[in-house]
Amino acid sequence: AMQASGGMGEAVCVGSRDAARAQKFAEETGLAEGVGSYGAVLSATVDAVYVPLPTALHAEWLPKAAAAGKHVLCEKPVARSVEELEPMLRSLADRDLVFMDGVMFRHHEVVV
């Protein structure tokens, strides 16, 4: 998607619980960096992060991304309940950060 965006974005870093797997993936895909923790991605010099983690981990990692000043694209479903969702969204909104969920068809050329 970023390749088709006409240069509007560039993937530069991937994080994994396994540093070797992250580095291998980075090398295979031409990313600048593969790191062995999700926290290390938040420390990277990136503007935004994609959070493809299981739903149960979003409540932990979205506020961490917000605290690190990162815009967030989060895979769906974002939360297991409204009560879980609201603090995540508030943490991003309080810092004027952009949040998007992974509903690609809203932005697909056929729909737009």
N, C-alpha and C positions, 0 to 999 in steps of 0.2 A: 504494500500500500504506500509506503514512504517512497519507494522508487517511482511509483506512478504519480506521486504528488507534485512532480516538477521541481524537486529540490526544496520543498517546504519543511522537510524533516530529515534527520539522519540518525540511525541507530548507531550508538558508539560503545555501549557497554551491556553485558549480560551478567546476571547474578544467579547463583545456584548454591545449594547447600554443599555442593561438591566442587571445589575450586578447579580440579582437573577437568571435570566435565564442562564447566563454564569456559575455561581457557580453550579447550578443544572446539567447542561450539563457536567461540569468537574467531578462532583461526580459520575454521571451515567457512564461515560466513563473512569474513572480512571486517569484523568489528575490532575496534581498537583495544578492547579490554574485556577479559572474563574474570570475574571475581567470585570468591568463595563464600559470600554471604549477601543477603538482601540489604543489610545495613551498609555494606560497602558501596552498593549501587547508589544509595542515598547520599553518600559522601562524594561521589563522582561529580565531575563538572558537567552535569546534564541539566536541562531545563525542565524535563518531564520524565515520568516513569510510567511504564505499562505494568499493571499488577495482574498477572494471570494466576495468582495463587488460589487455592481453594477458598470458598466463600467464608469459611470459619476463621480464616486468617486476615481477612480484609479489615476487621475492626482493630486489629493490632497495627497493620502496616500503612493504612491510609493516613491516620494521624501522624505516624512517623514521617511519612512522605511530606505531609503538610509542614511539620516542624522543620524539615530540611529545606523547605521552600520550593518543593517540586510540584508542578502541575501533574494531574493524575488521569490516566486512562485505565479504568478498572474493568476486568472481565465480569460478566454477569453470571449469576445474580450478584449484586453488590453486597447485599446483606440478607440475613435470615429474618429480619423483622424491621419495622419502622423504628422501633426503639433503638435498635442497633445501628441503623442507617443515619439517623439524625446527628449524632455526635461526629460521625465521620465527615459528613457534609459540612457541618459547622466548622470543623477544624480547618478545612480548606477555604471556606468562605471567609472566615475571620482573617485569613492572610491574603485575600484577593487572588486565590489560585483557581485555575480552571479545573473542573471535574467533568469527565465524560465516562459513560459506561460503554461497554463493548457491543452496542446495538448498531452494527454497521449499516443495516438496511435503511436507517433514517437518513444517511448521507450518501447513499448509492445513487449514481446518475439516473437510474431508471425511476427512482422515487422523487428525486429533487427535480 
